[in-house]
Amino acid sequence: MNVQFDILKKSRELVLKELEGLTLEQIHKIPEGFKNNIAWNVAHLVVTQQLLHYKLSGLTPLCPDHLIDGYRKGTAPEKNFTAEEFDEVKELLIGLPDTLQEDFEAGIFENYQKYPTSTGFELSDMENAIPFNNFHEGIHYGIIRAIKKFL
């Protein structure tokens, strides 16, 4: 499973690298043909990982409820982050994979609730939820890169 944590951490590093040099205005721009922006995608990565791993295990997610409410599946950008708020999102983006690995190794994910994803794949435990989340992160990394081309 260690390679899955390495993939998650590398994915998050790549997302952070895509943010370098972008202004607040740029990360909030929704280009024609897109339904969200870079800021939404970054926050969505944080939220989805927490929901797929912690919430479905009956545990409290490690990100604020307001972030979950605004960036979970089915949401769209409704407000812009301040620089300070987006810095907090980036800190969660980079820090939470280490916490996930520590918590996984400590064995706290015991009661996983089965979840049918929108791709048709059913998550049944952390052993398939972690790789599935990595797949999901790759999709949104690609979306972030695509949006960047229109800025």
ABEGO torsion letter per residue (X at the ends): XAAAAAAAAAAAAAAAAAABGBBAAAAABBBBGBABBAAAAAAAAAAAAAAAAAAAAGBBBABBAAAAAAABBGBBBABBBBAAAAAAAAAAAAAAAAAAAAAAAAGABABBBBBBBAAGBBBABAAAAAAAAAAAAAAAAAAAAAAAAAX
